Amino acid sequence: MSTGPPAAWRKLTPAEERVIVRKGTEAPFSGEYEATFARGAYSCKRCGALLYRSETKFDAGCGWPSFDEEVPGSVRRVPDPDGLRTEIRCEACGAHLGHVFEGEGFTPKDIRHCVNSLSLVFTPEP
């Protein structure tokens, strides 16, 4: 019986591991996808599970990619140890994605998934 990660999981760089495994946060306005608004899909960097579609991405001006809807069943919400926020994780592999916030009024759905670019892989539409 193997105790390591599934073979299908992508090998992470030290920076990706700090965010995805150790639940860190990349610096605001530094992520690869913060200002990306091309059409396509965003998947989990660790396991490849589909998480978000570009139609749900918006500019919150916060410094991280923001989405107001996940692909159904793809994201798990977990109370953050700080007691103030709600962490979001990939449902398939448990990778740390970021945090979710409600009641900010950015979109009609009134929700913001604040996601680290380091947790994502973007695949543009052909």
C-alpha positions, 0 to 999 in steps of 0.5 A: 500500500502506497502512503504517498500521493497518487501518481496522477498528482502533479509534482509541485514547486516549492512555492506551489507546495507552500500554497497548495499543501501548507495553505499559504497565500501568494502575494497580491497582484503577483499571480499568473491569472490575476489579470487573465480574462481569456475564455477557458477553464481553470483546473486544480494544479495538483490533481487536474480537477476542473474547478472554475470556468472563465465566465464566472471570473471577475475583477474584484481589484483584490489582487487574486483571481476571483470567481463567483461560482465554482463548477458544481461539486468541485470545491469544498468549504471548510471553516478557517482556523482563524475563525473568521474566514472560510477556506476553499479546497479542491474536492478531489484532492484537498488542495488549498485554493484560497478563501470564499467571501459573501456579502461584498456585492461584487456580482449579483451572486454576491460571492467571491472565491478568492483563489491563488493563481499557484493553485490553478492551471488555465486551459484556454478555449481553442 
